[in-house]
Amino acid sequence: MSKRNDDGITQKYIKEATSYNEEDGMLYWRVDRPLSHFSSKRLHTCYMRRFAGKMCGNWNKRTDSKREGFGYYVMHINVKTIKTHRMIFLYHHGYLPKVVDHIDTDTRNCRITNLRDAGKNGNDYNQNKPNHNTTGYKGVSTNNAKLWKYKSNIMLAGRTYNIGSYNDLEEAATSYNIVAKVLHGEFCKLNE
């Protein structure tokens, strides 16, 4: 893979501009950031006064929007707004995949041990149950048929597959877990 990401930011550049804090898993603007990162001495001086030593970016707390970046830490670098966890991944691995997944699904936890390269499907598989779910279990919904109370479904590469119909809610959840382990592998998010 290329050492350069879509925004033209390299691992070398991000390491010159920021430092990674192991304790909180966040990036901080360097106090010794080179003058070459700025178009003028005046901008460098402004940066040193305002940002040097401070955490990069902020939490973009609005979650009611479908716009990109809400519900994540974002930072501004080279006149671009970028998700901070992507820059942390670039900082440590030297390349930037299309999708960087939070293993524990907590978008506030940006520690490098919680980030992994996951294609679009891997990120989709590692999701919590949807907010509109009424059964309390991922992949399980109520069945409209009179014979069975619950049905279990799973998504794979954009298609929905029926696992089966059940009278017992826990049995439906367990069947989802078994199939998810096989189909989704390391990216599966299981019912507890």
C-alpha positions in Angstrom: 0.0 0.0 0.0 1.0 3.5 -0.6 2.7 5.5 2.2 0.4 8.4 1.2 -3.2 8.7 2.1 -6.1 10.3 0.1 -5.5 13.7 1.6 -1.8 13.7 0.8 -0.7 13.4 4.5 2.2 11.0 5.0 3.3 9.1 8.1 6.4 11.3 8.2 4.3 14.5 8.1 1.9 13.4 10.8 4.8 12.4 13.1 6.4 15.8 12.6 3.2 17.6 13.4 1.9 15.5 16.3 2.9 13.1 19.0 0.9 10.1 20.3 -0.1 9.8 24.0 -0.2 6.2 25.2 -2.3 7.0 28.2 -5.4 8.5 26.5 -4.7 7.3 23.0 -4.9 10.8 21.4 -2.6 12.9 19.2 -1.2 16.2 20.5 0.3 19.0 18.5 4.1 19.0 18.8 5.8 22.0 20.4 8.7 21.6 18.0 6.6 21.4 14.8 8.8 22.5 11.8 8.4 25.9 10.1 8.2 24.0 6.8 4.6 22.9 7.7 3.4 26.5 7.4 3.2 29.0 4.5 4.7 31.8 6.6 6.6 32.5 9.8 3.5 34.5 11.1 1.3 31.3 10.8 3.9 29.3 12.6 4.1 31.8 15.4 0.3 31.8 15.7 0.3 28.0 15.8 2.9 27.9 18.5 0.9 30.3 20.7 -2.5 28.7 20.2 -2.1 25.0 19.6 1.4 23.7 20.5 1.1 21.0 23.2 -2.7 20.8 23.0 -4.8 17.8 21.9 -5.5 17.6 18.2 -9.1 18.4 17.3 -12.2 17.9 19.3 -15.2 15.5 19.8 -17.8 16.1 17.1 -20.8 15.4 19.4 -23.8 15.7 17.1 -25.1 12.2 16.4 -28.4 13.2 14.8 -26.9 13.8 11.4 -25.9 11.5 8.6 -23.1 13.9 7.6 -19.6 12.5 7.7 -17.6 12.9 10.9 -20.4 13.2 13.5 -19.8 11.0 16.6 -16.0 10.9 16.1 -13.0 12.9 17.2 -12.0 15.1 14.3 -8.9 17.3 13.7 -8.0 20.0 11.2 -4.8 19.6 9.3 -3.7 21.2 6.0 -7.1 23.0 5.8 -8.9 19.6 5.9 -11.2 18.1 8.6 -10.1 14.5 9.2 -11.2 11.8 11.7 -8.5 11.6 14.4 -8.6 7.8 14.6 -7.5 7.6 10.9 -4.5 9.8 11.6 -3.6 7.7 14.7 -3.7 4.6 12.4 -1.5 6.3 9.8 0.9 7.5 12.6 1.5 3.9 13.7 1.2 1.8 10.5 2.4 4.1 7.8 -0.6 3.6 5.5 -4.2 4.6 5.5 -6.9 1.9 4.6 -10.3 2.9 3.3 -11.9 1.9 6.6 -10.4 2.0 10.1 -12.6 0.1 12.5 -12.9 0.6 16.3 -12.7 -3.0 17.6 -14.9 -2.3 20.7 -17.3 -0.1 18.6 -16.6 2.8 21.0 -15.6 5.7 18.7 -14.2 7.7 21.7 -11.6 4.9 22.3 -8.9 5.8 19.7 -6.1 3.8 21.3 -4.0 2.1 18.6 -4.8 -1.3 20.2 -8.5 -0.6 19.5 -8.0 0.3 15.8 -7.7 -2.1 12.8 -7.8 -2.2 9.1 -11.3 -3.4 8.1 -12.8 -3.3 4.7 -16.3 -1.9 4.4 -17.8 -5.3 5.2 -15.7 -5.8 8.3 -16.8 -2.5 9.7 -20.4 -3.3 8.9 -20.2 -6.7 10.7 -18.7 -5.1 13.8 -21.8 -3.0 14.7 -23.9 -2.9 17.8 -27.6 -3.8 17.6 -29.6 -1.1 15.9 -31.5 1.4 18.0 -34.8 0.3 16.5 -34.3 -3.3 17.6 -37.1 -4.4 19.9 -35.9 -7.9 20.9 -32.7 -6.7 22.5 -30.5 -9.0 20.4 -28.6 -8.3 17.2 -30.0 -10.2 14.2 -33.2 -11.2 15.9 -36.6 -9.8 15.2 -40.2 -10.7 15.9 -41.8 -13.0 13.4 -45.3 -12.2 11.9 -46.1 -15.9 11.4 -48.3 -17.5 13.9 -46.2 -20.6 14.2 -43.0 -19.0 15.3 -42.4 -15.9 17.6 -38.9 -14.9 16.5 -36.7 -15.0 13.4 -33.0 -14.7 13.0 -31.3 -13.1 10.0 -27.7 -12.1 9.1 -26.1 -9.8 6.6 -23.3 -10.9 4.4 -21.8 -8.6 1.7 -24.9 -6.5 1.5 -27.4 -9.4 1.4 -29.7 -10.6 4.1 -29.9 -14.3 4.8 -32.5 -16.1 7.0 -31.0 -18.3 9.7 -34.3 -19.7 11.0 -37.5 -19.2 13.0 -37.8 -19.9 16.8 -40.2 -19.8 19.7 -37.4 -19.0 22.2 -35.7 -15.6 22.0 -32.4 -16.8 23.5 -32.3 -19.7 21.0 -32.7 -17.2 18.1 -29.9 -15.1 19.5 -27.6 -18.1 19.9 -28.2 -19.2 16.3 -27.2 -15.7 15.2 -24.0 -15.9 17.2 -23.0 -19.3 15.8 -23.6 -18.2 12.2 -21.9 -14.8 12.8 -18.7 -16.5 14.1 -18.5 -18.5 10.9 -19.4 -15.8 8.3 -18.0 -12.6 9.9 -14.9 -14.2 11.6 -12.8 -11.7 13.6 -15.2 -8.9 12.8 -18.3 -10.5 14.3 -20.2 -8.6 17.0 -22.0 -11.2 19.1 -25.1 -11.1 21.3 -24.3 -11.3 25.0 
